[in-house]
Each structure stands twice: as C-alpha cells, then as structure tokens.
C-alpha cells in the first residue's frame, strides 16, 4: 500500500528494506509460492510504472531485491527472471532500469565474494548465466549503438541551430566582419557590446522514459536499476 501511495522517501526506503529482509531471511522458509509470484511481479511493476517517481536510492533497492530473488529462485523456480530483465532492457522507456539490473546480476551472480549463496548454487547461477551471455552482450551492443546514434543526431541538431543563430546575427549586424587581432572592435552608437543570440540543443535525462535519452547509467548507478 505505502509503495503505491506514498511519496515520502523514507517511507519508500523502509518498505523496500522490509522486502529485502523478507527475501534474505524468510524467502525459502515461510514464503509461499503464490506470495513469491506476487512480490516479484509487484517489484517489476514498480520499475516499469514508477521509475520516474521513485528516488534513485529506492530504485537501487528495488533492483537489488529483484536480483536477490533471482539468486534464490532462478532458473528452476523463476524461469522468466532473465527474460523479464532483458524485456526491460529492450524497452525504450525502461532501458536504464534493465541495464542496471544486468549490471547488478553480473555483480551478484559472478563477481560477488559474499557467502550469502552456497558454492554449488553460485556455480549453477554462473553456468546458466554463461549460456545467455551472447544474447545479453548483443543486446547491450544494440543499446550502445542506439545511444550513440541519438547523441550524434542531437549534436548535429545543436550545430545546425547554432549556425542558424549565427547567420541571423551576421545579417542583422553591420559589424559582423573579421577584425585583426589587436584592433579595436567597433560598437554601434549607444551600445557597449555586440552579441549573437545562442540556442540550446536537445538533451536527455537518466531515468527518462523518452527514447531520446542520451545518458545511460549515471543516475541509476548512484541510485541505483539505480
């Protein structure tokens, strides 16, 4: 209830801390199968529908809890875990959350040295993740290509706007001529300076739902996905 209706950061953080404690201490002991499905579906829905409203630290906590669930249940009890993560990454509105999930999966499944997962279980997670490595890497390449293309288009549009602004300023001012270094710059009577109006270019945000977002991971990593 509070995760869906509260905007207070402390309340949201507390709610996710409760989920985290349930997954760590009770997941395989007292939580039923139907409740597990309800919890993980709810958390994924939070990333999809509330990624703009949730503060970055809470998003990071959601991502961490989802990955903890994956560590406990994937692939046998939660076969769709990685497929759900890849689906988020393919969507232009949730790509940053998906990338953050993939980053956390690689850290928790492969690189982590903590003893929260038995050695046999960790070996199984690495084995199954390696089977999907080609698909994951190809998807990440596609994401980077898309971001590079969007950034290139944004830079070109910005340059065009600056050239147009410079052209307008040049035609409007009779003093738009080359002045040798060291020569005084002429000013119109009654004016103390000359200026050419500039223009801003398009830009993008971290957890933007727009496909034109140009920053992949900065916000979620602090946040976080962050």
Backbone torsions as a table, in degrees:
resi	resn	phi	psi	omega
1	UNK	NA	-48.7	-176.7
2	UNK	-69.1	-34.1	177.7
3	UNK	-63.3	-31.1	-177.4
4	UNK	-89.7	-22.2	-170.3
5	UNK	-120.8	-8.4	-177.1
6	UNK	-103.5	144.2	173.7
7	UNK	-109.3	3.4	-178.8
8	UNK	-79.1	125.1	-176.1
9	UNK	-63.1	-38.8	-179.2
10	UNK	-67.2	-38.7	178.1
11	UNK	-65.3	-45.1	179.3
12	UNK	-62.5	-41.4	178.8
13	UNK	-64.0	-41.3	178.6
14	UNK	-63.1	-43.0	178.8
15	UNK	-58.4	-45.3	-179.5
16	UNK	-69.3	-30.1	175.8
17	UNK	-65.8	-36.1	176.2
18	UNK	-64.5	-46.1	177.0
19	UNK	-58.3	-43.7	-178.3
20	UNK	-61.6	-41.7	179.9
21	UNK	-66.6	-38.7	178.3
22	UNK	-62.6	-44.0	-178.7
23	UNK	-66.5	-39.2	-177.4
24	UNK	-74.2	-38.8	-169.2
25	UNK	-106.0	-27.3	-171.0
26	UNK	-122.7	-6.8	-168.9
27	UNK	-55.1	-49.4	-176.5
28	UNK	-93.5	4.7	-176.5
29	UNK	-109.4	-53.9	-171.8
30	UNK	-121.4	-11.7	-177.4
31	UNK	-83.0	125.7	-178.0
32	UNK	-77.8	166.2	-179.0
33	UNK	-60.8	-43.6	-179.6
34	UNK	-64.9	-38.5	178.7
35	UNK	-67.1	-38.3	176.9
36	UNK	-59.2	-46.1	179.8
37	UNK	-61.5	-42.8	-179.7
38	UNK	-63.1	-41.8	-177.7
39	UNK	-67.5	-49.1	-176.4
40	UNK	-68.7	-34.9	176.0
41	UNK	-65.7	-38.8	178.9
42	UNK	-63.7	-43.4	-178.5
43	UNK	-66.8	-41.1	175.8
44	UNK	-63.4	-38.6	178.7
45	UNK	-64.3	-34.6	176.6
46	UNK	-60.8	-43.1	179.2
47	UNK	-64.8	-37.0	-176.6
48	UNK	-75.2	-46.1	-169.3
49	UNK	-97.2	-20.3	-174.1
50	UNK	-123.5	18.2	-176.5
51	UNK	-65.9	-22.0	177.5
52	UNK	-81.0	-29.0	-174.9
53	UNK	-91.2	-32.6	-175.2
54	UNK	-72.5	136.6	176.0
55	UNK	-66.9	151.7	-177.0
56	UNK	-52.3	-43.3	179.1
57	UNK	-60.6	-34.7	179.0
58	UNK	-71.8	-38.9	176.2
59	UNK	-60.7	-42.4	177.5
60	UNK	-59.7	-39.8	-179.9
61	UNK	-67.5	-40.6	176.9
62	UNK	-59.9	-45.8	-179.9
63	UNK	-61.2	-45.3	-178.8
64	UNK	-61.6	-42.4	-179.4
65	UNK	-65.9	-41.1	177.6
66	UNK	-61.7	-40.3	178.7
67	UNK	-68.9	-35.8	175.3
68	UNK	-62.3	-39.0	176.4
69	UNK	-64.3	-41.8	177.3
70	UNK	-61.8	-39.5	178.0
71	UNK	-61.9	-32.9	-177.1
72	UNK	-83.5	-35.2	-167.5
73	UNK	-116.0	-22.1	-175.3
74	UNK	-83.0	140.4	2.5
75	UNK	-98.1	-9.8	-168.9
76	UNK	-73.9	-46.5	-177.5
77	UNK	-93.7	-14.5	-178.2
78	UNK	-139.6	70.0	-173.8
79	UNK	-66.2	-21.8	-176.5
80	UNK	-91.3	4.7	-174.1
81	UNK	-56.8	-57.2	-177.0
82	UNK	-67.5	-35.9	177.4
83	UNK	-61.1	-39.7	177.8
84	UNK	-65.4	-39.4	178.7
85	UNK	-64.3	-44.2	179.7
86	UNK	-65.5	-34.7	178.1
87	UNK	-63.9	-41.4	176.1
88	UNK	-62.3	-38.8	-177.7
89	UNK	-69.4	-31.4	-179.1
90	UNK	-76.3	-22.9	-178.1
91	UNK	-80.6	133.5	-179.1
92	UNK	-65.9	-24.9	-178.1
93	UNK	-84.1	-21.2	-176.8
94	UNK	-126.2	18.3	-174.7
95	UNK	-60.4	-38.8	-177.8
96	UNK	-67.3	-38.5	175.5
97	UNK	-64.5	-39.0	178.1
98	UNK	-64.8	-43.2	178.6
99	UNK	-64.5	-39.7	178.1
100	UNK	-63.6	-39.8	176.2
101	UNK	-62.6	-43.9	179.5
102	UNK	-62.9	-40.3	177.6
103	UNK	-61.1	-44.9	-178.6
104	UNK	-69.4	-36.2	175.7
105	UNK	-59.6	-46.4	-179.3
106	UNK	-63.5	-36.4	179.2
107	UNK	-70.3	-45.1	-173.9
108	UNK	-80.9	-33.4	-177.4
109	UNK	-84.6	-31.3	-170.1
110	UNK	-114.2	-50.5	-168.0
111	UNK	-92.3	-20.7	-173.6
112	UNK	-65.4	139.0	177.6
113	UNK	-107.9	8.0	179.9
114	UNK	-70.6	158.9	-176.9
115	UNK	-99.9	25.0	-178.4
116	UNK	-77.7	-11.4	179.0
117	UNK	-125.6	131.1	178.7
118	UNK	-58.4	153.4	-176.7
119	UNK	-58.5	-42.4	-179.5
120	UNK	-64.6	-40.3	179.6
121	UNK	-65.6	-42.7	179.3
122	UNK	-64.2	-38.8	178.0
123	UNK	-63.7	-38.6	177.8
124	UNK	-65.4	-42.5	178.8
125	UNK	-61.9	-44.1	179.1
126	UNK	-63.6	-40.2	-179.8
127	UNK	-62.6	-47.3	-178.5
128	UNK	-70.2	-35.2	177.8
129	UNK	-66.8	-37.5	178.8
130	UNK	-63.0	-30.7	179.0
131	UNK	-67.4	-22.5	-179.6
132	UNK	-105.9	7.4	-174.4
133	UNK	-60.3	-41.4	-177.6
134	UNK	-62.7	-43.1	179.3
135	UNK	-64.6	-43.3	-179.0
136	UNK	-63.9	-45.9	-178.7
137	UNK	-64.9	-40.1	178.6
138	UNK	-63.0	-40.4	178.9
139	UNK	-65.1	-41.0	178.9
140	UNK	-65.1	-36.9	176.2
141	UNK	-62.7	-42.1	178.9
142	UNK	-63.7	-39.9	178.5
143	UNK	-62.9	-45.5	-179.5
144	UNK	-65.1	-40.5	177.7
145	UNK	-61.0	-42.5	-179.9
146	UNK	-64.5	-42.7	179.1
147	UNK	-65.6	-39.3	178.8
148	UNK	-64.5	-42.2	178.6
149	UNK	-63.9	-43.2	179.2
150	UNK	-63.7	-39.9	179.9
151	UNK	-67.0	-39.0	178.1
152	UNK	-63.2	-44.0	178.5
153	UNK	-63.0	-42.1	-180.0
154	UNK	-62.3	-41.1	179.3
155	UNK	-66.1	-40.8	178.5
156	UNK	-63.2	-42.0	178.5
157	UNK	-64.5	-39.1	179.2
158	UNK	-65.5	-42.1	178.7
159	UNK	-63.8	-40.4	178.5
160	UNK	-63.3	-42.3	179.3
161	UNK	-65.1	-39.2	178.5
162	UNK	-66.6	-38.9	178.1
163	UNK	-66.1	-40.3	177.8
164	UNK	-64.3	-42.8	179.4
165	UNK	-64.5	-40.2	178.2
166	UNK	-66.1	-37.1	178.4
167	UNK	-66.2	-41.9	178.9
168	UNK	-63.8	-42.5	179.8
169	UNK	-65.1	-35.8	-179.4
170	UNK	-67.2	-39.1	-179.6
171	UNK	-73.4	-29.1	-176.1
172	UNK	-80.9	-21.5	-174.5
173	UNK	-110.0	126.2	177.7
174	UNK	-75.4	-5.2	-177.7
175	UNK	-103.8	11.7	-179.8
176	UNK	-79.9	68.4	-179.2
177	UNK	-129.6	160.3	179.9
178	UNK	-72.3	130.2	179.9
179	UNK	-114.8	124.4	180.0
180	UNK	-60.0	151.4	179.4
181	UNK	-61.6	133.0	179.5
182	UNK	92.8	-10.9	179.4
183	UNK	-85.7	148.7	177.4
184	UNK	-68.5	142.0	178.8
185	UNK	-89.0	121.1	-179.0
186	UNK	-68.2	146.0	176.8
187	UNK	-127.7	144.1	177.1
188	UNK	-66.1	152.6	-178.2
189	UNK	-59.4	131.9	178.8
190	UNK	85.9	-2.4	-179.3
191	UNK	-119.5	146.4	-177.7
192	UNK	-106.0	-8.6	-179.0
193	UNK	-158.9	163.6	175.6
194	UNK	-114.2	144.3	178.2
195	UNK	-146.0	147.4	174.8
196	UNK	-113.9	122.6	-177.7
197	UNK	-62.2	134.0	177.8
198	UNK	-96.2	-179.2	178.2
199	UNK	-144.8	147.3	178.9
200	UNK	-89.8	157.6	-179.8
201	UNK	-105.8	168.0	179.2
202	UNK	-69.4	154.0	179.4
203	UNK	-147.0	176.6	-178.7
204	UNK	-134.8	164.4	-177.7
205	UNK	-113.8	170.9	-176.0
206	UNK	-70.3	-55.5	178.9
207	UNK	-101.4	33.3	-177.3
208	UNK	-62.7	141.6	174.1
209	UNK	-85.9	-8.4	-178.6
210	UNK	-78.9	143.5	176.6
211	UNK	-70.0	-7.9	179.6
212	UNK	-90.4	7.9	-179.4
213	UNK	-62.2	133.7	-174.9
214	UNK	-105.3	-5.3	-177.0
215	UNK	-112.1	111.6	-172.9
216	UNK	-75.0	-44.7	-167.4
217	UNK	-134.7	-3.0	-173.3
218	UNK	-53.4	-54.2	-173.1
219	UNK	-66.2	-46.6	-173.3
220	UNK	-69.7	-26.9	179.8
221	UNK	-72.4	-30.8	175.8
222	UNK	-79.1	-28.3	-173.0
223	UNK	-58.9	-94.9	122.5
224	UNK	-36.4	NA	NA
225	UNK	NA	NA	NA
226	UNK	NA	NA	NA
